Every structure is written in structure tokens, then in C-alpha cells.
Amino acid sequence: MSTDDDFSGLENIQDYDSQFSKIFPKQKRRKPQDGFKNDKVVNQVLDKSTMLTMYQMINSKIIAYVNGIVKAGKESALFWAVDPQGKDVALKVFLTSTSNFKKRAPYILGDPRFTHLKKGTRNMVYLWAQKEFKNLKQCTRHGLPVVKPIYVSKNVLALEFVGKEGVPATTLHETDVDENDYNQIIGIIRDLYKKAKLVHGDLSEYNVFKTQSGLVVFDFGSAVDTMHPNAQNFLERDIKNMSYFFAKRGLTVENPVDVLAKIQS
């Protein structure tokens, strides 16, 4: 579900502490990874607009509450939430205060699905969240192994939580890999291109989970339509990135040029 619902009735919630206790009742805040301090992440991410968005998601029963921060980066922070049925949900909150998204314009400009680009960092962030949601929906419609999208509003994206009890599954970077993993990722790149008509654009060992049921790809904000003017370059880069990673781990890989030719044949 995607929404830009207004916050009628929520504007009177003035007390930040009241909102915080509603969203984080259990206060199971994890120490975020990547060198970010908890207070810094909270101050950067939980501005009034983001708090209202989370509050609205609770009222809409998308989530019941948020346990805390799992991981933080320069562009987003990942929160561990729980839905009304007790199922874990990942909340990806894009930082509206960062200027990094100005560098993301090349991944949107030229994509036939996004022809209206409003000026301003906040508008770019909102569009980026919508773009990732739409890309993931497009992948799931074609049965690709990606993190399942649940809901998006403004700069908050709700996703399937791949992991247990607030701990994300390990990525390819964090675990041993074998020939089957290599074949799987090349197959996913091929199916993305041929079935979903998308190129990931930022594929690496850091955004592929390795689970008991197979590989699961995430971080689809950079993914572009195959008609994007840079789709060819992004596809070549994705193939080279994954080929280099597996070769570095000691596996025999196919020449990236041959892989590209097969995918585009």
C-alpha cells in the first residue's frame, strides 16, 4: 500500500515525549551499526514529520510499535518494528536532512516512470522512497527474491524483516559463499532485466542476504527501468561488482562480458 494521507487530527499531538512513548513503548533500542551514536541517529531521523508518519502508521495498523534502531547509514536508518499480529517489520527511514540525495538524480532522471521531479532535498527523499517501493513491487509481481514491500509514506518505507528478533540475516559479505550463490546472483540479475525490466544499479555483496531458502536482494532505490539511458552501464557495473566479489573469494567466474551478452540476448 502506498499513501500520502494527510495527518488530520494529529497536528494537536505537540508533545514529543508523548509521541515517542507511543511509537517506542518497549524502548528496545539497539546500538546502531556503522559507527553512529544512538542519540545522533534519533536526532537526525525523528523529526516532527517522520514522527507523525510513524504515528499515522500505528493508527493505520501497519505497525503496532517500534523496538529501536538496527542500523544507520548516511542516507537512511533501519528500525525494527512489529505489526499488530506480532510479525517483525523493517522500517527504512530516509534522512530528510542529508544532502547525499542530490547525487541520486542520475538514477531518476531519464527513468520513464518518473517524469516529474520537484526541486528540493525533501521532495527528492520522498520520491526516492516511492521509487524503492515501486521497484520492489515490480520485482515481487514477477516472483523475484527481493525484500517484500509493505507500505510507504513520505520518507518511511515498511518492508519485510529478513532476520530474527531484530537481527537482520547475514549478507554475502558476512558469510561463506559457493558456486551456487554465484549462479543464483547471476540468475537474479538476468531475471531482473528480462522479467521485471529493471537494473539494480548498485548491486554488491552488501545488499544481498544469504538465507536458508536462498539469496534475497534489497536496497532497490537505485534500480532503473531498462529503458533508462544509463541502464546498460549500470547493468555492466552490477555484473562486474558481483563477478569481482566471487572471484576475490576464490571462485571461478564467467567473463562479465559473456554474462552481459547472455543476459541481453
ZIBEL-V116970 format. One record per residue. SS is DSSP state (alpha for helix, beta for strand, coil for the rest). NEAR is the number of other C-alpha atoms within 12 Angstrom. Layout:
BEGIN
ss=<SS	SS>
near=<NEAR	NEAR>
END
This chain:
BEGIN
ss=<coil	beta	coil	coil	coil	coil	coil	coil	coil	coil	coil	coil	coil	coil	coil	alpha	alpha	alpha	alpha	alpha	alpha	alpha	alpha	coil	coil	coil	coil	coil	coil	coil	coil	coil	coil	coil	coil	coil	coil	alpha	alpha	alpha	alpha	alpha	alpha	alpha	alpha	coil	coil	alpha	alpha	alpha	alpha	alpha	alpha	alpha	alpha	alpha	alpha	alpha	alpha	coil	coil	coil	coil	coil	beta	beta	beta	beta	beta	beta	beta	beta	coil	coil	coil	beta	beta	beta	beta	beta	beta	beta	coil	coil	coil	coil	coil	beta	beta	beta	beta	beta	beta	beta	coil	coil	coil	coil	coil	alpha	alpha	alpha	alpha	alpha	alpha	alpha	alpha	coil	coil	coil	coil	coil	coil	coil	coil	coil	coil	coil	coil	coil	alpha	alpha	alpha	alpha	alpha	alpha	alpha	alpha	alpha	alpha	alpha	alpha	alpha	alpha	alpha	alpha	alpha	alpha	alpha	alpha	alpha	coil	coil	coil	coil	beta	coil	coil	beta	beta	beta	beta	beta	coil	coil	beta	beta	beta	beta	beta	coil	coil	beta	beta	coil	coil	beta	beta	coil	coil	beta	alpha	alpha	alpha	coil	coil	coil	coil	alpha	alpha	alpha	alpha	alpha	alpha	alpha	alpha	alpha	alpha	alpha	alpha	alpha	alpha	alpha	alpha	coil	coil	coil	beta	beta	coil	coil	coil	coil	coil	alpha	alpha	alpha	beta	beta	beta	beta	coil	coil	beta	beta	beta	beta	coil	coil	coil	coil	coil	coil	beta	beta	coil	coil	coil	coil	coil	alpha	alpha	alpha	alpha	alpha	alpha	alpha	alpha	alpha	alpha	alpha	alpha	alpha	alpha	alpha	alpha	alpha	alpha	coil	coil	coil	coil	coil	coil	coil	alpha	alpha	alpha	alpha	alpha	alpha	alpha	alpha	alpha	coil>
near=<20	24	24	20	18	16	24	14	13	21	18	12	20	15	15	22	15	16	29	27	20	26	35	30	20	18	19	23	25	28	27	27	20	17	14	23	21	26	18	20	34	31	19	27	35	35	24	24	31	36	37	34	37	42	36	34	40	25	22	20	20	37	36	28	37	41	33	38	38	38	31	32	27	24	31	37	39	42	48	44	45	34	29	18	13	17	23	31	40	42	44	47	43	45	38	34	27	22	20	20	30	25	17	25	29	24	38	36	27	20	27	19	24	24	14	15	26	18	14	17	25	25	24	36	38	33	39	46	42	37	38	42	39	32	38	42	28	31	36	25	18	20	18	32	33	39	38	32	37	32	36	37	39	37	43	45	49	43	38	37	33	35	24	19	22	30	26	30	30	25	26	30	21	17	19	21	30	22	19	18	33	34	24	27	41	36	26	36	46	30	27	39	36	22	23	29	31	42	43	46	38	32	36	29	35	22	32	37	35	34	25	12	12	26	34	39	41	41	35	39	39	39	44	43	37	29	23	28	19	25	32	24	21	30	40	31	25	36	41	31	28	41	34	23	27	32	20	17	22	15	20	18	28	22	18	24	18	17	27	26	16	19	25	22	10>
END
